[in-house]
Amino acid sequence: MYTLPHQLEFASDDWIAEAASYITKAGPQKGVRAFTLSERWNNPPPHLELGDSAEWTLTFDGEKAEATRGFQLDADQTSEGEYQAALMFAQAVGMLAPGRLDAAVAGVHQWFGVEALRSVRDSNDPGVTNLLLHLHDHMGRRTVENPDLEHRAAAQGLYRHIREMEENGYTVIENAITPEFADELREATLRALLPHQSVSMQWMLYHGIEFEQLVMNPQLMTLIDASLGRGAVVASISSIKRGPGKGFIPMHADYSQVPEPFPEFSLTGVGVWALEDWTVASGPTWLVPGSHLKRRQPRPGEKMEGIPIEMPKGSVVYFQHGVWHWQGDREEAGDRVTIHSHFNRGILRSLEPKKVDVQMLHRNPPRLGEALGEDDWFDKMTADGRDHLRMAHMATLNRFNDEQKAAILAG
């Protein structure tokens, strides 16, 4: 209903059928013994019509696999929890890479809690485990985000944040990633900056897999969907490193070259990631709440009456580009390092390179390709005209998205 032909919604009928098809092909090739796998995920989105839980069982007899509905408690491998948490895990790709599986689980547990994703029984057969990791990656490359914005935001605990974003122009999601992942990102950023002897850099997405994993953070993407609509594209992924001293970025709005008054709806937005704790002394971003409603740039001499964004390491502040903001003074020693995830509404184009490494697409869920313009609903053009299949798909998706956002704001 809300997918393109080559995409799948997690735990849908088409999804479990594709899983069975893959095991039927790959199982005999790898010489894997017969086994059963069963999963039960509570609170699936209503449009899937699966009731209170998405349950399915995969049975492999050594030659052929079959997927059926229902949960089998005595299966060789069983998993249970919450649908949205399981979807976040299902979209992680690269499970055979060292540490990737544990990091993906830790990321889900960080946001949803341990009980939201738990393996009740694991297969002790290395062959079965290896096959299921391959299955996970195969499905992850085709699994799309839950299109029901209201359901997703409720499951993620982001109702309040969407309302704050509309009223104030910004919101903070605390602890959106683990502290360990924040440390990895900081190290990767400094490693990328070092050869250039620079305090800032664009195109960070191409300087490490860590940035690929960050850019599609499910919590931030829910805010992107609510702010910019579905089909938003990456504008740029940049970094800034700054040491002690006065802030060198004055008060401004990020709508460069946009005529005033700015549109009533958001054209662009940014998520700024804290890779260490943000305090007043650390030189955080300052914002003027509600300034996006003025729909203009600040005037010379206008008072800088805002608030500092204080948040723990691993948090993100998202704000619409119409919000007035500036860089605070840093009183602490050492460097503050940030990643800036800028997004554009889908009718605008990216500032990132036009050619994307195919391996990047291979090791990520389909949404990254969409956000980088490789599966673009708006800009896929041939001599015959636009890709009308993708255009119609995105129109349907955005109508649904707008309906759900209206329900959130009205609720």
SEBA-17662 format. One record per residue (C-alpha): residue number from 1; residue in three letters; x, y, z. Coordinates in nm, 3 decimals, decimal comma. Layout:
<recs>
REC  resi  resn       px       py       pz
REC   NUM   ala        X        Y        Z
...
</recs>
This chain:
<recs>
REC  resi  resn       px       py       pz
REC     1   met    0,000    0,000    0,000
REC     2   tyr    0,278    0,243    0,094
REC     3   thr    0,578    0,083   -0,079
REC     4   leu    0,733    0,070   -0,423
REC     5   pro    0,745   -0,274   -0,590
REC     6   his    1,107   -0,337   -0,484
REC     7   gln    1,045   -0,238   -0,120
REC     8   leu    0,883   -0,412    0,176
REC     9   glu    0,720   -0,315    0,504
REC    10   phe    0,857   -0,499    0,804
REC    11   ala    0,661   -0,814    0,899
REC    12   ser    0,402   -0,760    0,624
REC    13   asp    0,275   -1,056    0,420
REC    14   asp    0,511   -0,967    0,136
REC    15   trp    0,801   -0,930    0,380
REC    16   ile    0,767   -1,275    0,535
REC    17   ala    0,712   -1,429    0,190
REC    18   glu    1,040   -1,275    0,070
REC    19   ala    1,216   -1,407    0,380
REC    20   ala    1,095   -1,759    0,304
REC    21   ser    1,199   -1,724   -0,060
REC    22   tyr    1,552   -1,621    0,041
REC    23   ile    1,593   -1,912    0,284
REC    24   thr    1,465   -2,155    0,020
REC    25   lys    1,742   -2,037   -0,213
REC    26   ala    2,026   -1,984    0,034
REC    27   gly    1,960   -2,261    0,288
REC    28   pro    2,039   -2,561    0,063
REC    29   gln    2,336   -2,378   -0,092
REC    30   lys    2,491   -2,337    0,253
REC    31   gly    2,399   -2,690    0,363
REC    32   val    2,200   -2,566    0,662
REC    33   arg    2,000   -2,818    0,862
REC    34   ala    1,625   -2,794    0,920
REC    35   phe    1,518   -2,530    1,171
REC    36   thr    1,230   -2,307    1,279
REC    37   leu    1,230   -1,935    1,353
REC    38   ser    0,941   -1,751    1,517
REC    39   glu    0,889   -1,384    1,604
REC    40   arg    0,620   -1,181    1,782
REC    41   trp    0,616   -0,800    1,775
REC    42   asn    0,353   -0,606    1,968
REC    43   asn    0,172   -0,297    1,842
REC    44   pro    0,220   -0,310    1,464
REC    45   pro    0,081   -0,016    1,262
REC    46   pro   -0,296   -0,048    1,201
REC    47   his   -0,275   -0,034    0,821
REC    48   leu   -0,096   -0,373    0,817
REC    49   glu   -0,413   -0,527    0,965
REC    50   leu   -0,218   -0,769    1,185
REC    51   gly   -0,409   -0,708    1,507
REC    52   asp   -0,231   -0,652    1,837
REC    53   ser    0,088   -0,830    1,733
REC    54   ala    0,279   -0,914    1,417
REC    55   glu    0,348   -1,287    1,453
REC    56   trp    0,514   -1,514    1,203
REC    57   thr    0,699   -1,845    1,188
REC    58   leu    0,951   -1,963    0,930
REC    59   thr    0,993   -2,338    0,888
REC    60   phe    1,287   -2,475    0,688
REC    61   asp    1,297   -2,851    0,619
REC    62   gly    1,646   -2,852    0,471
REC    63   glu    1,522   -2,793    0,117
REC    64   lys    1,238   -2,544    0,129
REC    65   ala    1,118   -2,270    0,364
REC    66   glu    0,761   -2,171    0,443
REC    67   ala    0,640   -1,861    0,625
REC    68   thr    0,313   -1,872    0,816
REC    69   arg    0,130   -1,645    1,059
REC    70   gly    0,132   -1,722    1,428
REC    71   phe    0,396   -1,754    1,701
REC    72   gln    0,561   -2,088    1,783
REC    73   leu    0,701   -2,078    2,135
REC    74   asp    0,911   -2,395    2,094
REC    75   ala    1,080   -2,284    1,769
REC    76   asp    1,458   -2,322    1,749
REC    77   gln    1,499   -1,944    1,755
REC    78   thr    1,244   -1,699    1,892
REC    79   ser    1,235   -1,321    1,932
REC    80   glu    0,976   -1,091    2,088
REC    81   gly    0,922   -0,725    2,168
REC    82   glu    0,778   -0,407    2,021
REC    83   tyr    0,719   -0,357    1,649
REC    84   gln    0,888   -0,017    1,612
REC    85   ala    1,194   -0,135    1,805
REC    86   ala    1,216   -0,447    1,590
REC    87   leu    1,183   -0,234    1,276
REC    88   met    1,475   -0,018    1,386
REC    89   phe    1,682   -0,335    1,427
REC    90   ala    1,554   -0,483    1,100
REC    91   gln    1,684   -0,182    0,906
REC    92   ala    2,039   -0,225    1,034
REC    93   val    2,260   -0,379    0,765
REC    94   gly    2,607   -0,534    0,788
REC    95   met    2,545   -0,789    1,062
REC    96   leu    2,847   -1,001    0,965
REC    97   ala    3,088   -0,711    1,033
REC    98   pro    3,269   -0,732    1,370
REC    99   gly    3,071   -0,559    1,643
REC   100   arg    2,785   -0,451    1,416
REC   101   leu    2,522   -0,686    1,562
REC   102   asp    2,597   -0,584    1,920
REC   103   ala    2,600   -0,215    1,826
REC   104   ala    2,264   -0,242    1,648
REC   105   val    2,106   -0,413    1,949
REC   106   ala    2,258   -0,155    2,185
REC   107   gly    2,116    0,128    1,976
REC   108   val    1,764   -0,017    1,997
REC   109   his    1,795   -0,084    2,370
REC   110   gln    1,924    0,272    2,425
REC   111   trp    1,599    0,420    2,295
REC   112   phe    1,329    0,159    2,352
REC   113   gly    1,462   -0,040    2,647
REC   114   val    1,584   -0,399    2,677
REC   115   glu    1,238   -0,556    2,680
REC   116   ala    1,144   -0,399    2,345
REC   117   leu    1,384   -0,630    2,157
REC   118   arg    1,474   -0,960    2,313
REC   119   ser    1,582   -1,296    2,186
REC   120   val    1,401   -1,555    2,396
REC   121   arg    1,575   -1,854    2,242
REC   122   asp    1,881   -1,858    2,014
REC   123   ser    1,984   -2,136    1,780
REC   124   asn    2,312   -2,293    1,885
REC   125   asp    2,387   -2,404    1,530
REC   126   pro    2,656   -2,181    1,371
REC   127   gly    2,524   -2,261    1,023
REC   128   val    2,173   -2,145    1,111
REC   129   thr    2,307   -1,832    1,281
REC   130   asn    2,518   -1,742    0,977
REC   131   leu    2,225   -1,795    0,740
REC   132   leu    1,995   -1,578    0,952
REC   133   leu    2,251   -1,297    0,958
REC   134   his    2,262   -1,311    0,579
REC   135   leu    1,881   -1,308    0,576
REC   136   his    1,880   -1,004    0,805
REC   137   asp    2,101   -0,808    0,564
REC   138   his    1,902   -0,918    0,260
REC   139   met    1,577   -0,799    0,416
REC   140   gly    1,729   -0,484    0,566
REC   141   arg    1,824   -0,357    0,221
REC   142   arg    1,457   -0,368    0,120
REC   143   thr    1,279   -0,274    0,444
REC   144   val    1,122    0,073    0,452
REC   145   glu    1,026    0,296    0,744
REC   146   asn    0,683    0,266    0,905
REC   147   pro    0,479    0,514    0,694
REC   148   asp    0,229    0,583    0,976
REC   149   leu    0,379    0,896    1,134
REC   150   glu    0,134    0,906    1,425
REC   151   his    0,190    0,540    1,514
REC   152   arg    0,566    0,571    1,477
REC   153   ala    0,593    0,891    1,682
REC   154   ala    0,382    0,739    1,960
REC   155   ala    0,598    0,426    1,971
REC   156   gln    0,916    0,637    1,976
REC   157   gly    0,783    0,879    2,237
REC   158   leu    0,812    1,178    2,003
REC   159   tyr    0,461    1,328    2,013
REC   160   arg    0,578    1,610    2,238
REC   161   his    0,881    1,679    2,021
REC   162   ile    0,675    1,721    1,705
REC   163   arg    0,447    1,969    1,881
REC   164   glu    0,746    2,159    2,021
REC   165   met    0,897    2,174    1,676
REC   166   glu    0,584    2,335    1,535
REC   167   glu    0,546    2,584    1,821
REC   168   asn    0,908    2,677    1,892
REC   169   gly    1,079    2,583    1,567
REC   170   tyr    1,309    2,336    1,741
REC   171   thr    1,318    2,039    1,975
REC   172   val    1,581    1,831    2,154
REC   173   ile    1,593    1,451    2,154
REC   174   glu    1,813    1,347    2,443
REC   175   asn    2,022    1,029    2,424
REC   176   ala    1,918    0,948    2,067
REC   177   ile    2,238    0,744    2,023
REC   178   thr    2,458    0,560    2,270
REC   179   pro    2,753    0,741    2,432
REC   180   glu    2,981    0,479    2,275
REC   181   phe    2,853    0,559    1,927
REC   182   ala    2,895    0,931    1,997
REC   183   asp    3,259    0,864    2,085
REC   184   glu    3,307    0,669    1,761
REC   185   leu    3,160    0,957    1,562
REC   186   arg    3,383    1,210    1,735
REC   187   glu    3,694    1,006    1,661
REC   188   ala    3,589    0,956    1,298
REC   189   thr    3,525    1,330    1,259
REC   190   leu    3,864    1,429    1,399
REC   191   arg    4,029    1,165    1,180
REC   192   ala    3,863    1,315    0,872
REC   193   leu    3,951    1,674    0,965
REC   194   leu    4,317    1,610    1,049
REC   195   pro    4,465    1,579    0,695
REC   196   his    4,292    1,901    0,589
REC   197   gln    4,397    2,101    0,897
REC   198   ser    4,044    2,237    0,896
REC   199   val    3,784    2,322    1,160
REC   200   ser    3,494    2,227    0,935
REC   201   met    3,417    1,995    0,646
REC   202   gln    3,131    1,908    0,413
REC   203   trp    3,046    1,565    0,270
REC   204   met    3,114    1,385    0,600
REC   205   leu    2,893    1,104    0,479
REC   206   tyr    3,184    0,980    0,269
REC   207   his    3,436    0,968    0,554
REC   208   gly    3,318    0,659    0,738
REC   209   ile    3,039    0,409    0,782
REC   210   glu    2,966    0,571    1,118
REC   211   phe    2,815    0,871    0,940
REC   212   glu    2,597    0,651    0,720
REC   213   gln    2,455    0,492    1,034
REC   214   leu    2,398    0,831    1,196
REC   215   val    2,226    1,006    0,907
REC   216   met    1,928    0,768    0,902
REC   217   asn    1,875    0,773    1,280
REC   218   pro    1,505    0,670    1,314
REC   219   gln    1,420    0,927    1,581
REC   220   leu    1,565    1,217    1,382
REC   221   met    1,399    1,090    1,063
REC   222   thr    1,060    1,101    1,234
REC   223   leu    1,116    1,472    1,300
REC   224   ile    1,233    1,518    0,940
REC   225   asp    0,914    1,354    0,813
REC   226   ala    0,700    1,574    1,038
REC   227   ser    0,888    1,890    0,943
REC   228   leu    0,971    1,843    0,573
REC   229   gly    0,733    1,569    0,460
REC   230   arg    0,826    1,230    0,319
REC   231   gly    1,082    1,218    0,041
REC   232   ala    1,319    1,469    0,204
REC   233   val    1,675    1,458    0,074
REC   234   val    2,010    1,506    0,243
REC   235   ala    2,124    1,864    0,182
REC   236   ser    2,464    1,818    0,345
REC   237   ile    2,630    1,632    0,629
REC   238   ser    2,895    1,863    0,774
REC   239   ser    3,117    1,891    1,080
REC   240   ile    3,244    2,177    1,293
REC   241   lys    3,530    2,168    1,544
REC   242   arg    3,584    2,467    1,769
REC   243   gly    3,807    2,543    2,065
REC   244   pro    3,783    2,794    2,351
REC   245   gly    3,690    3,154    2,280
REC   246   lys    3,414    3,374    2,150
REC   247   gly    3,157    3,224    1,917
REC   248   phe    3,238    3,320    1,560
REC   249   ile    2,897    3,253    1,399
REC   250   pro    2,656    3,548    1,458
REC   251   met    2,278    3,531    1,489
REC   252   his    2,116    3,425    1,162
REC   253   ala    1,862    3,196    0,998
REC   254   asp    1,985    2,929    0,758
REC   255   tyr    1,751    3,036    0,477
REC   256   ser    2,028    3,175    0,259
REC   257   gln    1,896    3,355   -0,052
REC   258   val    1,533    3,272    0,035
REC   259   pro    1,312    3,580   -0,024
REC   260   glu    1,121    3,725    0,269
REC   261   pro    0,872    3,653    0,400
REC   262   phe    0,988    3,293    0,431
REC   263   pro    0,730    3,024    0,347
REC   264   glu    0,489    2,925    0,623
REC   265   phe    0,601    2,564    0,581
REC   266   ser    0,957    2,439    0,631
REC   267   leu    1,183    2,414    0,329
REC   268   thr    1,487    2,285    0,514
REC   269   gly    1,600    2,177    0,860
REC   270   val    1,902    2,049    1,048
REC   271   gly    1,981    1,806    1,326
REC   272   val    2,294    1,906    1,522
REC   273   trp    2,449    1,615    1,710
REC   274   ala    2,624    1,659    2,044
REC   275   leu    2,933    1,436    2,052
REC   276   glu    3,011    1,553    2,405
REC   277   asp    2,795    1,708    2,676
REC   278   trp    2,658    2,051    2,586
REC   279   thr    2,655    2,307    2,868
REC   280   val    2,655    2,686    2,865
REC   281   ala    3,030    2,679    2,925
REC   282   ser    3,095    2,439    2,636
REC   283   gly    2,982    2,692    2,375
REC   284   pro    2,656    2,540    2,254
REC   285   thr    2,418    2,661    1,988
REC   286   trp    2,178    2,933    2,108
REC   287   leu    1,826    2,957    1,963
REC   288   val    1,542    3,209    1,971
REC   289   pro    1,224    3,004    2,033
REC   290   gly    0,942    3,091    1,796
REC   291   ser    1,159    3,307    1,572
REC   292   his    1,065    3,091    1,272
REC   293   leu    0,719    3,251    1,293
REC   294   lys    0,869    3,591    1,204
REC   295   arg    0,952    3,447    0,860
REC   296   arg    1,255    3,670    0,811
REC   297   gln    1,623    3,711    0,894
REC   298   pro    1,720    3,902    1,210
REC   299   arg    1,786    4,270    1,151
REC   300   pro    2,115    4,448    1,234
REC   301   gly    2,114    4,548    1,599
REC   302   glu    1,832    4,309    1,691
REC   303   lys    1,885    4,175    2,043
REC   304   met    2,022    3,823    2,078
REC   305   glu    1,759    3,708    2,326
REC   306   gly    1,768    3,332    2,309
REC   307   ile    1,838    3,022    2,512
REC   308   pro    2,140    2,788    2,513
REC   309   ile    2,081    2,430    2,405
REC   310   glu    2,206    2,211    2,689
REC   311   met    2,194    1,835    2,635
REC   312   pro    2,396    1,522    2,713
REC   313   lys    2,635    1,351    2,473
REC   314   gly    2,450    1,149    2,211
REC   315   ser    2,159    1,396    2,188
REC   316   val    2,041    1,594    1,886
REC   317   val    1,871    1,931    1,851
REC   318   tyr    1,657    1,963    1,539
REC   319   phe    1,545    2,304    1,415
REC   320   gln    1,383    2,447    1,108
REC   321   his    1,615    2,670    0,908
REC   322   gly    1,392    2,971    0,972
REC   323   val    1,490    2,969    1,341
REC   324   trp    1,736    3,238    1,451
REC   325   his    2,046    3,090    1,611
REC   326   trp    2,412    3,160    1,682
REC   327   gln    2,724    3,004    1,827
REC   328   gly    2,787    3,058    2,197
REC   329   asp    3,119    3,138    2,366
REC   330   arg    3,327    2,838    2,473
REC   331   glu    3,480    2,872    2,821
REC   332   glu    3,601    2,513    2,854
REC   333   ala    3,932    2,372    2,736
REC   334   gly    3,946    2,132    2,443
REC   335   asp    3,738    2,110    2,128
REC   336   arg    3,365    2,087    2,079
REC   337   val    3,290    1,861    1,780
REC   338   thr    2,949    1,850    1,612
REC   339   ile    2,787    1,681    1,314
REC   340   his    2,521    1,878    1,126
REC   341   ser    2,263    1,673    0,934
REC   342   his    2,094    1,916    0,695
REC   343   phe    1,785    1,801    0,502
REC   344   asn    1,580    1,959    0,222
REC   345   arg    1,214    1,916    0,136
REC   346   gly    1,193    1,669   -0,152
REC   347   ile    1,134    1,931   -0,422
REC   348   leu    1,480    2,080   -0,349
REC   349   arg    1,813    1,925   -0,443
REC   350   ser    2,108    1,805   -0,239
REC   351   leu    2,445    1,974   -0,196
REC   352   glu    2,610    1,633   -0,171
REC   353   pro    2,794    1,470   -0,466
REC   354   lys    2,562    1,349   -0,741
REC   355   lys    2,731    1,010   -0,767
REC   356   val    2,689    0,775   -0,472
REC   357   asp    2,910    0,475   -0,401
REC   358   val    2,702    0,166   -0,480
REC   359   gln    2,857   -0,009   -0,178
REC   360   met    2,709    0,263    0,043
REC   361   leu    2,364    0,177   -0,088
REC   362   his    2,431   -0,196   -0,051
REC   363   arg    2,510   -0,169    0,320
REC   364   asn    2,211    0,046    0,416
REC   365   pro    1,830    0,033    0,410
REC   366   pro    1,650    0,183    0,106
REC   367   arg    1,576    0,514    0,273
REC   368   leu    1,938    0,626    0,242
REC   369   gly    1,922    0,582   -0,135
REC   370   glu    1,603    0,787   -0,143
REC   371   ala    1,759    1,061    0,069
REC   372   leu    2,065    1,075   -0,158
REC   373   gly    1,860    1,099   -0,475
REC   374   glu    1,939    0,750   -0,604
REC   375   asp    1,578    0,639   -0,568
REC   376   asp    1,439    0,987   -0,623
REC   377   trp    1,065    1,039   -0,669
REC   378   phe    1,109    1,397   -0,794
REC   379   asp    1,425    1,408   -1,004
REC   380   lys    1,420    1,079   -1,196
REC   381   met    1,373    1,202   -1,549
REC   382   thr    1,406    1,037   -1,890
REC   383   ala    1,315    1,147   -2,242
REC   384   asp    0,967    1,012   -2,166
REC   385   gly    0,928    1,242   -1,866
REC   386   arg    0,915    1,185   -1,492
REC   387   asp    0,893    0,851   -1,318
REC   388   his    0,517    0,859   -1,263
REC   389   leu    0,520    0,544   -1,048
REC   390   arg    0,748    0,710   -0,793
REC   391   met    0,561    1,041   -0,818
REC   392   ala    0,228    0,872   -0,744
REC   393   his    0,382    0,667   -0,463
REC   394   met    0,524    0,977   -0,292
REC   395   ala    0,197    1,168   -0,333
REC   396   thr    0,014    0,885   -0,155
REC   397   leu    0,281    0,864    0,114
REC   398   asn    0,274    1,238    0,180
REC   399   arg   -0,105    1,252    0,202
REC   400   phe   -0,092    0,982    0,468
REC   401   asn    0,198    1,157    0,641
REC   402   asp    0,012    1,491    0,648
REC   403   glu   -0,302    1,327    0,788
REC   404   gln   -0,104    1,166    1,069
REC   405   lys    0,083    1,488    1,150
REC   406   ala   -0,249    1,673    1,175
REC   407   ala   -0,372    1,407    1,418
REC   408   ile   -0,059    1,451    1,632
REC   409   leu   -0,098    1,830    1,648
REC   410   ala   -0,471    1,805    1,717
REC   411   gly   -0,428    1,542    1,988
</recs>
